[in-house]
Amino acid sequence: MNDEAFAARPSWVAARFPTNCRGCGAPIAPGERAVRWARSGALSCAICAPAELYANRPASREPREAA
Ligand SMILES: [Zn+2]
């Protein structure tokens, strides 16, 4: 993995200051769980983040339904 890809990896954090979700614009309070996008520094709320994380992992598919 190259440095750029590593740096772009989002990570779950507790917000350190009041901000707004980059996806839906909802306020994120300090201490609230959110995903931080390393490249932009933007946060995504716990509602938007899973969808965004999923969208950024095209190789990762949902497990197949058990037969
Ligand atoms: Zn959101």
N, CA, C, O and the ligand as a Tripos MOL2 file, in Angstrom:
@<TRIPOS>MOLECULE
protein
  269   267    68     0     0
PROTEIN
NO_CHARGES

@<TRIPOS>ATOM
      1 N           0.8510   -1.2010    0.0000 N.3       1 MET1
      2 CA          0.0000    0.0000    0.0000 C.3       1 MET1
      3 C           0.8870    1.2520    0.0000 C.2       1 MET1
      4 O           1.8100    1.3630    0.8070 O.2       1 MET1
      5 N           0.6060    2.1750   -0.8940 N.am      2 ASN2
      6 CA          1.4410    3.3660   -0.9250 C.3       2 ASN2
      7 C           1.0060    4.3710    0.1360 C.2       2 ASN2
      8 O          -0.0740    4.2500    0.7150 O.2       2 ASN2
      9 N           1.8400    5.3440    0.3790 N.am      3 ASP3
     10 CA          1.5800    6.3000    1.4560 C.3       3 ASP3
     11 C           0.2910    7.0700    1.2310 C.2       3 ASP3
     12 O          -0.4530    7.3590    2.1670 O.2       3 ASP3
     13 N           0.0450    7.3930   -0.0250 N.am      4 GLU4
     14 CA         -1.1510    8.1890   -0.3100 C.3       4 GLU4
     15 C          -2.4120    7.4070    0.0340 C.2       4 GLU4
     16 O          -3.3520    7.9430    0.6210 O.2       4 GLU4
     17 N          -2.4150    6.1440   -0.3390 N.am      5 ALA5
     18 CA         -3.5830    5.3260   -0.0420 C.3       5 ALA5
     19 C          -3.7520    5.1630    1.4670 C.2       5 ALA5
     20 O          -4.8650    5.1890    1.9920 O.2       5 ALA5
     21 N          -2.6450    4.9990    2.1320 N.am      6 PHE6
     22 CA         -2.7170    4.8520    3.5810 C.3       6 PHE6
     23 C          -3.2520    6.1240    4.2170 C.2       6 PHE6
     24 O          -4.0980    6.0730    5.1090 O.2       6 PHE6
     25 N          -2.7590    7.2550    3.7600 N.am      7 ALA7
     26 CA         -3.1660    8.5350    4.3340 C.3       7 ALA7
     27 C          -4.6360    8.8230    4.0910 C.2       7 ALA7
     28 O          -5.2790    9.5330    4.8640 O.2       7 ALA7
     29 N          -5.1630    8.2620    3.0060 N.am      8 ALA8
     30 CA         -6.5550    8.5350    2.6600 C.3       8 ALA8
     31 C          -7.5200    7.6360    3.4080 C.2       8 ALA8
     32 O          -8.7360    7.8080    3.3230 O.2       8 ALA8
     33 N          -6.9780    6.6850    4.1370 N.am      9 ARG9
     34 CA         -7.8730    5.7600    4.8410 C.3       9 ARG9
     35 C          -8.6500    6.4980    5.9230 C.2       9 ARG9
     36 O          -8.0690    7.1970    6.7540 O.2       9 ARG9
     37 N          -9.9550    6.3380    5.9040 N.am     10 PRO10
     38 CA        -10.7560    6.9630    6.9500 C.3      10 PRO10
     39 C         -10.6550    6.1630    8.2430 C.2      10 PRO10
     40 O         -10.3710    4.9650    8.2200 O.2      10 PRO10
     41 N         -10.8860    6.8250    9.3580 N.am     11 SER11
     42 CA        -10.8200    6.1280   10.6260 C.3      11 SER11
     43 C         -11.8880    6.6620   11.5660 C.2      11 SER11
     44 O         -12.2500    7.8380   11.5110 O.2      11 SER11
     45 N         -12.3820    5.7940   12.4220 N.am     12 TRP12
     46 CA        -13.3670    6.2050   13.4190 C.3      12 TRP12
     47 C         -12.6720    7.0090   14.5060 C.2      12 TRP12
     48 O         -11.6350    6.6090   15.0360 O.2      12 TRP12
     49 N         -13.2590    8.1330   14.8210 N.am     13 VAL13
     50 CA        -12.6950    8.9920   15.8650 C.3      13 VAL13
     51 C         -13.8410    9.5520   16.7060 C.2      13 VAL13
     52 O         -15.0120    9.4520   16.3380 O.2      13 VAL13
     53 N         -13.4810   10.1300   17.8210 N.am     14 ALA14
     54 CA        -14.4260   10.9470   18.5750 C.3      14 ALA14
     55 C         -14.1480   12.3920   18.1880 C.2      14 ALA14
     56 O         -13.0140   12.8620   18.2850 O.2      14 ALA14
     57 N         -15.1740   13.0830   17.7550 N.am     15 ALA15
     58 CA        -14.9730   14.4630   17.3090 C.3      15 ALA15
     59 C         -14.3580   15.2920   18.4330 C.2      15 ALA15
     60 O         -14.7430   15.1600   19.5950 O.2      15 ALA15
     61 N         -13.4140   16.1330   18.0810 N.am     16 ARG16
     62 CA        -12.7410   16.9570   19.0920 C.3      16 ARG16
     63 C         -13.3350   18.3490   19.1910 C.2      16 ARG16
     64 O         -13.0720   19.0820   20.1440 O.2      16 ARG16
     65 N         -14.1360   18.7050   18.2000 N.am     17 PHE17
     66 CA        -14.7270   20.0410   18.2000 C.3      17 PHE17
     67 C         -16.0240   19.9680   17.4190 C.2      17 PHE17
     68 O         -16.2110   19.0650   16.6030 O.2      17 PHE17
     69 N         -16.9250   20.9170   17.6620 N.am     18 PRO18
     70 CA        -18.1990   20.8910   16.9400 C.3      18 PRO18
     71 C         -17.9590   21.1170   15.4500 C.2      18 PRO18
     72 O         -17.2140   22.0150   15.0580 O.2      18 PRO18
     73 N         -18.5960   20.2960   14.6330 N.am     19 THR19
     74 CA        -18.4740   20.4540   13.1880 C.3      19 THR19
     75 C         -19.7460   19.9150   12.5550 C.2      19 THR19
     76 O         -20.7350   19.6480   13.2380 O.2      19 THR19
     77 N         -19.7050   19.7630   11.2530 N.am     20 ASN20
     78 CA        -20.8650   19.2400   10.5560 C.3      20 ASN20
     79 C         -20.4370   18.0720    9.6830 C.2      20 ASN20
     80 O         -19.3310   18.0420    9.1440 O.2      20 ASN20
     81 N         -21.3400   17.1140    9.5620 N.am     21 CYS21
     82 CA        -21.1020   15.9610    8.7030 C.3      21 CYS21
     83 C         -20.9070   16.4290    7.2700 C.2      21 CYS21
     84 O         -21.6480   17.2750    6.7710 O.2      21 CYS21
     85 N         -19.8950   15.8630    6.6180 N.am     22 ARG22
     86 CA        -19.6430   16.2830    5.2360 C.3      22 ARG22
     87 C         -20.7110   15.7460    4.2930 C.2      22 ARG22
     88 O         -20.9030   16.2580    3.1900 O.2      22 ARG22
     89 N         -21.4090   14.6900    4.7530 N.am     23 GLY23
     90 CA        -22.4080   14.0830    3.8870 C.3      23 GLY23
     91 C         -23.7610   14.7520    3.9890 C.2      23 GLY23
     92 O         -24.2960   15.2320    2.9890 O.2      23 GLY23
     93 N         -24.3230   14.7900    5.1980 N.am     24 CYS24
     94 CA        -25.6880   15.2790    5.3640 C.3      24 CYS24
     95 C         -25.7430   16.6460    6.0400 C.2      24 CYS24
     96 O         -26.8080   17.2570    6.1190 O.2      24 CYS24
     97 N         -24.6020   17.1270    6.5260 N.am     25 GLY25
     98 CA        -24.5770   18.4470    7.1330 C.3      25 GLY25
     99 C         -25.0640   18.4770    8.5700 C.2      25 GLY25
    100 O         -25.1540   19.5460    9.1750 O.2      25 GLY25
    101 N         -25.3770   17.3130    9.1190 N.am     26 ALA26
    102 CA        -25.8470   17.2710   10.4990 C.3      26 ALA26
    103 C         -24.7350   17.7050   11.4410 C.2      26 ALA26
    104 O         -23.5670   17.4020   11.1980 O.2      26 ALA26
    105 N         -25.0790   18.4100   12.5110 N.am     27 PRO27
    106 CA        -24.0500   18.8110   13.4730 C.3      27 PRO27
    107 C         -23.4480   17.6020   14.1720 C.2      27 PRO27
    108 O         -24.1500   16.6520   14.5200 O.2      27 PRO27
    109 N         -22.1450   17.6540   14.3680 N.am     28 ILE28
    110 CA        -21.4360   16.6160   15.1080 C.3      28 ILE28
    111 C         -20.8520   17.2770   16.3410 C.2      28 ILE28
    112 O         -20.0590   18.2130   16.2390 O.2      28 ILE28
    113 N         -21.2490   16.7850   17.5100 N.am     29 ALA29
    114 CA        -20.8110   17.3840   18.7660 C.3      29 ALA29
    115 C         -19.4820   16.7770   19.2030 C.2      29 ALA29
    116 O         -19.1580   15.6490   18.8310 O.2      29 ALA29
    117 N         -18.7130   17.5270   19.9910 N.am     30 PRO30
    118 CA        -17.4670   16.9700   20.5270 C.3      30 PRO30
    119 C         -17.7410   15.6640   21.2700 C.2      30 PRO30
    120 O         -18.6740   15.5790   22.0680 O.2      30 PRO30
    121 N         -16.9250   14.6560   21.0030 N.am     31 GLY31
    122 CA        -17.0930   13.3670   21.6460 C.3      31 GLY31
    123 C         -17.9650   12.4120   20.8650 C.2      31 GLY31
    124 O         -18.0010   11.2160   21.1550 O.2      31 GLY31
    125 N         -18.6660   12.9310   19.8790 N.am     32 GLU32
    126 CA        -19.5330   12.0710   19.0710 C.3      32 GLU32
    127 C         -18.6890   11.2200   18.1240 C.2      32 GLU32
    128 O         -17.6690   11.6710   17.6040 O.2      32 GLU32
    129 N         -19.1290   10.0020   17.9150 N.am     33 ARG33
    130 CA        -18.3900    9.0850   17.0530 C.3      33 ARG33
    131 C         -18.6140    9.4720   15.5950 C.2      33 ARG33
    132 O         -19.7450    9.6820   15.1560 O.2      33 ARG33
    133 N         -17.5240    9.5600   14.8640 N.am     34 ALA34
    134 CA        -17.6110    9.9470   13.4600 C.3      34 ALA34
    135 C         -16.4060    9.3830   12.7320 C.2      34 ALA34
    136 O         -15.4220    8.9690   13.3450 O.2      34 ALA34
    137 N         -16.5040    9.3750   11.4210 N.am     35 VAL35
    138 CA        -15.3610    8.9480   10.6190 C.3      35 VAL35
    139 C         -14.6250   10.1710   10.1140 C.2      35 VAL35
    140 O         -15.2170   11.0820    9.5360 O.2      35 VAL35
    141 N         -13.3320   10.1740   10.3410 N.am     36 ARG36
    142 CA        -12.5010   11.2800    9.8680 C.3      36 ARG36
    143 C         -11.7920   10.8600    8.5900 C.2      36 ARG36
    144 O         -11.1510    9.8110    8.5230 O.2      36 ARG36
    145 N         -11.9260   11.7100    7.5810 N.am     37 TRP37
    146 CA        -11.2660   11.4520    6.3050 C.3      37 TRP37
    147 C          -9.9230   12.1560    6.3210 C.2      37 TRP37
    148 O          -9.8480   13.3850    6.3450 O.2      37 TRP37
    149 N          -8.8630   11.3600    6.3070 N.am     38 ALA38
    150 CA         -7.5220   11.9000    6.5210 C.3      38 ALA38
    151 C          -7.1580   12.9760    5.5090 C.2      38 ALA38
    152 O          -6.5230   13.9720    5.8570 O.2      38 ALA38
    153 N          -7.5580   12.7800    4.2570 N.am     39 ARG39
    154 CA         -7.0930   13.6960    3.2270 C.3      39 ARG39
    155 C          -7.6800   15.0870    3.4060 C.2      39 ARG39
    156 O          -6.9820   16.0930    3.2790 O.2      39 ARG39
    157 N          -8.9790   15.1260    3.7030 N.am     40 SER40
    158 CA         -9.6430   16.4260    3.7940 C.3      40 SER40
    159 C          -9.8110   16.8960    5.2260 C.2      40 SER40
    160 O          -9.9970   18.0860    5.4770 O.2      40 SER40
    161 N          -9.7470   15.9600    6.1660 N.am     41 GLY41
    162 CA         -9.9860   16.3270    7.5530 C.3      41 GLY41
    163 C         -11.4610   16.4350    7.8860 C.2      41 GLY41
    164 O         -11.8190   16.7480    9.0210 O.2      41 GLY41
    165 N         -12.3310   16.1760    6.8960 N.am     42 ALA42
    166 CA        -13.7650   16.2670    7.1190 C.3      42 ALA42
    167 C         -14.2550   15.0800    7.9410 C.2      42 ALA42
    168 O         -13.6310   14.0190    7.9640 O.2      42 ALA42
    169 N         -15.3710   15.2790    8.6080 N.am     43 LEU43
    170 CA        -15.9770   14.1990    9.3780 C.3      43 LEU43
    171 C         -17.2950   13.7900    8.7480 C.2      43 LEU43
    172 O         -18.0170   14.6110    8.1840 O.2      43 LEU43
    173 N         -17.5920   12.5040    8.8550 N.am     44 SER44
    174 CA        -18.9010   11.9900    8.4540 C.3      44 SER44
    175 C         -19.5780   11.4120    9.6790 C.2      44 SER44
    176 O         -18.9470   10.7200   10.4780 O.2      44 SER44
    177 N         -20.8660   11.6940    9.8280 N.am     45 CYS45
    178 CA        -21.5880   11.2180   11.0070 C.3      45 CYS45
    179 C         -21.7660    9.7020   10.9550 C.2      45 CYS45
    180 O         -21.5000    9.0640    9.9370 O.2      45 CYS45
    181 N         -22.2180    9.1480   12.0670 N.am     46 ALA46
    182 CA        -22.3430    7.7010   12.1810 C.3      46 ALA46
    183 C         -23.4160    7.1470   11.2510 C.2      46 ALA46
    184 O         -23.4660    5.9420   11.0040 O.2      46 ALA46
    185 N         -24.2580    8.0090   10.7460 N.am     47 ILE47
    186 CA        -25.2890    7.5550    9.8020 C.3      47 ILE47
    187 C         -24.7130    7.4910    8.3910 C.2      47 ILE47
    188 O         -24.9320    6.5210    7.6640 O.2      47 ILE47
    189 N         -23.9800    8.5250    8.0140 N.am     48 CYS48
    190 CA        -23.4320    8.5910    6.6540 C.3      48 CYS48
    191 C         -22.1940    7.7070    6.4880 C.2      48 CYS48
    192 O         -21.9830    7.1220    5.4260 O.2      48 CYS48
    193 N         -21.3890    7.6150    7.5270 N.am     49 ALA49
    194 CA        -20.0890    6.9680    7.3890 C.3      49 ALA49
    195 C         -20.1580    5.5310    6.8610 C.2      49 ALA49
    196 O         -19.3960    5.1850    5.9580 O.2      49 ALA49
    197 N         -21.0400    4.6900    7.3930 N.am     50 PRO50
    198 CA        -21.0440    3.3070    6.8900 C.3      50 PRO50
    199 C         -21.2850    3.2310    5.3890 C.2      50 PRO50
    200 O         -20.6490    2.4330    4.7000 O.2      50 PRO50
    201 N         -22.1830    4.0400    4.8830 N.am     51 ALA51
    202 CA        -22.4600    4.0220    3.4530 C.3      51 ALA51
    203 C         -21.2540    4.5100    2.6710 C.2      51 ALA51
    204 O         -20.9370    3.9840    1.6040 O.2      51 ALA51
    205 N         -20.5780    5.5270    3.2140 N.am     52 GLU52
    206 CA        -19.4150    6.0560    2.5080 C.3      52 GLU52
    207 C         -18.2550    5.0620    2.5640 C.2      52 GLU52
    208 O         -17.5290    4.8800    1.5870 O.2      52 GLU52
    209 N         -18.0990    4.4360    3.7010 N.am     53 LEU53
    210 CA        -17.0300    3.4490    3.8150 C.3      53 LEU53
    211 C         -17.2800    2.3110    2.8400 C.2      53 LEU53
    212 O         -16.3620    1.8220    2.1820 O.2      53 LEU53
    213 N         -18.5300    1.9020    2.7620 N.am     54 TYR54
    214 CA        -18.8740    0.7970    1.8730 C.3      54 TYR54
    215 C         -18.6070    1.1890    0.4260 C.2      54 TYR54
    216 O         -18.1160    0.3850   -0.3670 O.2      54 TYR54
    217 N         -18.9370    2.4310    0.0930 N.am     55 ALA55
    218 CA        -18.7610    2.8990   -1.2790 C.3      55 ALA55
    219 C         -17.2930    2.9840   -1.6520 C.2      55 ALA55
    220 O         -16.9430    2.9120   -2.8300 O.2      55 ALA55
    221 N         -16.4250    3.1360   -0.6450 N.am     56 ASN56
    222 CA        -15.0020    3.2510   -0.9180 C.3      56 ASN56
    223 C         -14.2800    1.9060   -0.8890 C.2      56 ASN56
    224 O         -13.0540    1.8440   -0.9870 O.2      56 ASN56
    225 N         -15.0420    0.8520   -0.7570 N.am     57 ARG57
    226 CA        -14.4220   -0.4700   -0.7380 C.3      57 ARG57
    227 C         -15.1080   -1.3650   -1.7550 C.2      57 ARG57
    228 O         -15.8180   -2.3020   -1.3890 O.2      57 ARG57
    229 N         -14.9000   -1.0780   -3.0190 N.am     58 PRO58
    230 CA        -15.5910   -1.8280   -4.0720 C.3      58 PRO58
    231 C         -15.2560   -3.3060   -4.0610 C.2      58 PRO58
    232 O         -16.0510   -4.1270   -4.5180 O.2      58 PRO58
    233 N         -14.0730   -3.6570   -3.5370 N.am     59 ALA59
    234 CA        -13.6890   -5.0650   -3.5460 C.3      59 ALA59
    235 C         -14.3640   -5.8320   -2.4090 C.2      59 ALA59
    236 O         -14.3860   -7.0630   -2.3960 O.2      59 ALA59
    237 N         -14.9120   -5.0800   -1.4600 N.am     60 SER60
    238 CA        -15.5270   -5.7210   -0.3140 C.3      60 SER60
    239 C         -17.0300   -5.8300   -0.5270 C.2      60 SER60
    240 O         -17.7300   -4.8190   -0.5890 O.2      60 SER60
    241 N         -17.5050   -7.0160   -0.6340 N.am     61 ARG61
    242 CA        -18.9290   -7.2290   -0.8660 C.3      61 ARG61
    243 C         -19.5650   -7.8090    0.3900 C.2      61 ARG61
    244 O         -18.9020   -8.3900    1.2490 O.2      61 ARG61
    245 N         -20.8560   -7.6290    0.4580 N.am     62 GLU62
    246 CA        -21.5640   -8.2250    1.5820 C.3      62 GLU62
    247 C         -21.4390   -9.7590    1.4820 C.2      62 GLU62
    248 O         -21.4020  -10.3250    0.3890 O.2      62 GLU62
    249 N         -21.3770  -10.3900    2.6200 N.am     63 PRO63
    250 CA        -21.2980  -11.8610    2.5850 C.3      63 PRO63
    251 C         -22.5030  -12.4350    1.8440 C.2      63 PRO63
    252 O         -23.6260  -11.9400    1.9430 O.2      63 PRO63
    253 N         -22.2270  -13.4710    1.1190 N.am     64 ARG64
    254 CA        -23.3410  -14.1090    0.4130 C.3      64 ARG64
    255 C         -24.3220  -14.7080    1.4000 C.2      64 ARG64
    256 O         -23.9480  -15.2140    2.4580 O.2      64 ARG64
    257 N         -25.5670  -14.6360    1.0280 N.am     65 GLU65
    258 CA        -26.6040  -15.1990    1.8880 C.3      65 GLU65
    259 C         -26.4140  -16.7130    1.9660 C.2      65 GLU65
    260 O         -26.1800  -17.3760    0.9560 O.2      65 GLU65
    261 N         -26.5180  -17.2360    3.1620 N.am     66 ALA66
    262 CA        -26.3350  -18.6740    3.3290 C.3      66 ALA66
    263 C         -27.4180  -19.4270    2.5670 C.2      66 ALA66
    264 O         -28.5870  -19.0420    2.5530 O.2      66 ALA66
    265 N         -26.9960  -20.4890    1.9510 N.am     67 ALA67
    266 CA        -27.9500  -21.2860    1.1610 C.3      67 ALA67
    267 C         -28.8920  -22.0390    2.0950 C.2      67 ALA67
    268 O         -29.7700  -22.7660    1.6310 O.2      67 ALA67
    269 ZN        -24.2410   12.5640    8.0060 Zn       68 ZN68
@<TRIPOS>BOND
     1     1     2 1
     2     2     3 1
     3     3     4 2
     4     3     5 am
     5     5     6 1
     6     6     7 1
     7     7     8 2
     8     7     9 am
     9     9    10 1
    10    10    11 1
    11    11    12 2
    12    11    13 am
    13    13    14 1
    14    14    15 1
    15    15    16 2
    16    15    17 am
    17    17    18 1
    18    18    19 1
    19    19    20 2
    20    19    21 am
    21    21    22 1
    22    22    23 1
    23    23    24 2
    24    23    25 am
    25    25    26 1
    26    26    27 1
    27    27    28 2
    28    27    29 am
    29    29    30 1
    30    30    31 1
    31    31    32 2
    32    31    33 am
    33    33    34 1
    34    34    35 1
    35    35    36 2
    36    35    37 am
    37    37    38 1
    38    38    39 1
    39    39    40 2
    40    39    41 am
    41    41    42 1
    42    42    43 1
    43    43    44 2
    44    43    45 am
    45    45    46 1
    46    46    47 1
    47    47    48 2
    48    47    49 am
    49    49    50 1
    50    50    51 1
    51    51    52 2
    52    51    53 am
    53    53    54 1
    54    54    55 1
    55    55    56 2
    56    55    57 am
    57    57    58 1
    58    58    59 1
    59    59    60 2
    60    59    61 am
    61    61    62 1
    62    62    63 1
    63    63    64 2
    64    63    65 am
    65    65    66 1
    66    66    67 1
    67    67    68 2
    68    67    69 am
    69    69    70 1
    70    70    71 1
    71    71    72 2
    72    71    73 am
    73    73    74 1
    74    74    75 1
    75    75    76 2
    76    75    77 am
    77    77    78 1
    78    78    79 1
    79    79    80 2
    80    79    81 am
    81    81    82 1
    82    82    83 1
    83    83    84 2
    84    83    85 am
    85    85    86 1
    86    86    87 1
    87    87    88 2
    88    87    89 am
    89    89    90 1
    90    90    91 1
    91    91    92 2
    92    91    93 am
    93    93    94 1
    94    94    95 1
    95    95    96 2
    96    95    97 am
    97    97    98 1
    98    98    99 1
    99    99   100 2
   100    99   101 am
   101   101   102 1
   102   102   103 1
   103   103   104 2
   104   103   105 am
   105   105   106 1
   106   106   107 1
   107   107   108 2
   108   107   109 am
   109   109   110 1
   110   110   111 1
   111   111   112 2
   112   111   113 am
   113   113   114 1
   114   114   115 1
   115   115   116 2
   116   115   117 am
   117   117   118 1
   118   118   119 1
   119   119   120 2
   120   119   121 am
   121   121   122 1
   122   122   123 1
   123   123   124 2
   124   123   125 am
   125   125   126 1
   126   126   127 1
   127   127   128 2
   128   127   129 am
   129   129   130 1
   130   130   131 1
   131   131   132 2
   132   131   133 am
   133   133   134 1
   134   134   135 1
   135   135   136 2
   136   135   137 am
   137   137   138 1
   138   138   139 1
   139   139   140 2
   140   139   141 am
   141   141   142 1
   142   142   143 1
   143   143   144 2
   144   143   145 am
   145   145   146 1
   146   146   147 1
   147   147   148 2
   148   147   149 am
   149   149   150 1
   150   150   151 1
   151   151   152 2
   152   151   153 am
   153   153   154 1
   154   154   155 1
   155   155   156 2
   156   155   157 am
   157   157   158 1
   158   158   159 1
   159   159   160 2
   160   159   161 am
   161   161   162 1
   162   162   163 1
   163   163   164 2
   164   163   165 am
   165   165   166 1
   166   166   167 1
   167   167   168 2
   168   167   169 am
   169   169   170 1
   170   170   171 1
   171   171   172 2
   172   171   173 am
   173   173   174 1
   174   174   175 1
   175   175   176 2
   176   175   177 am
   177   177   178 1
   178   178   179 1
   179   179   180 2
   180   179   181 am
   181   181   182 1
   182   182   183 1
   183   183   184 2
   184   183   185 am
   185   185   186 1
   186   186   187 1
   187   187   188 2
   188   187   189 am
   189   189   190 1
   190   190   191 1
   191   191   192 2
   192   191   193 am
   193   193   194 1
   194   194   195 1
   195   195   196 2
   196   195   197 am
   197   197   198 1
   198   198   199 1
   199   199   200 2
   200   199   201 am
   201   201   202 1
   202   202   203 1
   203   203   204 2
   204   203   205 am
   205   205   206 1
   206   206   207 1
   207   207   208 2
   208   207   209 am
   209   209   210 1
   210   210   211 1
   211   211   212 2
   212   211   213 am
   213   213   214 1
   214   214   215 1
   215   215   216 2
   216   215   217 am
   217   217   218 1
   218   218   219 1
   219   219   220 2
   220   219   221 am
   221   221   222 1
   222   222   223 1
   223   223   224 2
   224   223   225 am
   225   225   226 1
   226   226   227 1
   227   227   228 2
   228   227   229 am
   229   229   230 1
   230   230   231 1
   231   231   232 2
   232   231   233 am
   233   233   234 1
   234   234   235 1
   235   235   236 2
   236   235   237 am
   237   237   238 1
   238   238   239 1
   239   239   240 2
   240   239   241 am
   241   241   242 1
   242   242   243 1
   243   243   244 2
   244   243   245 am
   245   245   246 1
   246   246   247 1
   247   247   248 2
   248   247   249 am
   249   249   250 1
   250   250   251 1
   251   251   252 2
   252   251   253 am
   253   253   254 1
   254   254   255 1
   255   255   256 2
   256   255   257 am
   257   257   258 1
   258   258   259 1
   259   259   260 2
   260   259   261 am
   261   261   262 1
   262   262   263 1
   263   263   264 2
   264   263   265 am
   265   265   266 1
   266   266   267 1
   267   267   268 2
@<TRIPOS>SUBSTRUCTURE
     1 MET1         2 RESIDUE 1 A MET
     2 ASN2         6 RESIDUE 1 A ASN
     3 ASP3        10 RESIDUE 1 A ASP
     4 GLU4        14 RESIDUE 1 A GLU
     5 ALA5        18 RESIDUE 1 A ALA
     6 PHE6        22 RESIDUE 1 A PHE
     7 ALA7        26 RESIDUE 1 A ALA
     8 ALA8        30 RESIDUE 1 A ALA
     9 ARG9        34 RESIDUE 1 A ARG
    10 PRO10       38 RESIDUE 1 A PRO
    11 SER11       42 RESIDUE 1 A SER
    12 TRP12       46 RESIDUE 1 A TRP
    13 VAL13       50 RESIDUE 1 A VAL
    14 ALA14       54 RESIDUE 1 A ALA
    15 ALA15       58 RESIDUE 1 A ALA
    16 ARG16       62 RESIDUE 1 A ARG
    17 PHE17       66 RESIDUE 1 A PHE
    18 PRO18       70 RESIDUE 1 A PRO
    19 THR19       74 RESIDUE 1 A THR
    20 ASN20       78 RESIDUE 1 A ASN
    21 CYS21       82 RESIDUE 1 A CYS
    22 ARG22       86 RESIDUE 1 A ARG
    23 GLY23       90 RESIDUE 1 A GLY
    24 CYS24       94 RESIDUE 1 A CYS
    25 GLY25       98 RESIDUE 1 A GLY
    26 ALA26      102 RESIDUE 1 A ALA
    27 PRO27      106 RESIDUE 1 A PRO
    28 ILE28      110 RESIDUE 1 A ILE
    29 ALA29      114 RESIDUE 1 A ALA
    30 PRO30      118 RESIDUE 1 A PRO
    31 GLY31      122 RESIDUE 1 A GLY
    32 GLU32      126 RESIDUE 1 A GLU
    33 ARG33      130 RESIDUE 1 A ARG
    34 ALA34      134 RESIDUE 1 A ALA
    35 VAL35      138 RESIDUE 1 A VAL
    36 ARG36      142 RESIDUE 1 A ARG
    37 TRP37      146 RESIDUE 1 A TRP
    38 ALA38      150 RESIDUE 1 A ALA
    39 ARG39      154 RESIDUE 1 A ARG
    40 SER40      158 RESIDUE 1 A SER
    41 GLY41      162 RESIDUE 1 A GLY
    42 ALA42      166 RESIDUE 1 A ALA
    43 LEU43      170 RESIDUE 1 A LEU
    44 SER44      174 RESIDUE 1 A SER
    45 CYS45      178 RESIDUE 1 A CYS
    46 ALA46      182 RESIDUE 1 A ALA
    47 ILE47      186 RESIDUE 1 A ILE
    48 CYS48      190 RESIDUE 1 A CYS
    49 ALA49      194 RESIDUE 1 A ALA
    50 PRO50      198 RESIDUE 1 A PRO
    51 ALA51      202 RESIDUE 1 A ALA
    52 GLU52      206 RESIDUE 1 A GLU
    53 LEU53      210 RESIDUE 1 A LEU
    54 TYR54      214 RESIDUE 1 A TYR
    55 ALA55      218 RESIDUE 1 A ALA
    56 ASN56      222 RESIDUE 1 A ASN
    57 ARG57      226 RESIDUE 1 A ARG
    58 PRO58      230 RESIDUE 1 A PRO
    59 ALA59      234 RESIDUE 1 A ALA
    60 SER60      238 RESIDUE 1 A SER
    61 ARG61      242 RESIDUE 1 A ARG
    62 GLU62      246 RESIDUE 1 A GLU
    63 PRO63      250 RESIDUE 1 A PRO
    64 ARG64      254 RESIDUE 1 A ARG
    65 GLU65      258 RESIDUE 1 A GLU
    66 ALA66      262 RESIDUE 1 A ALA
    67 ALA67      266 RESIDUE 1 A ALA
    68 ZN68       269 GROUP 0 **** ****
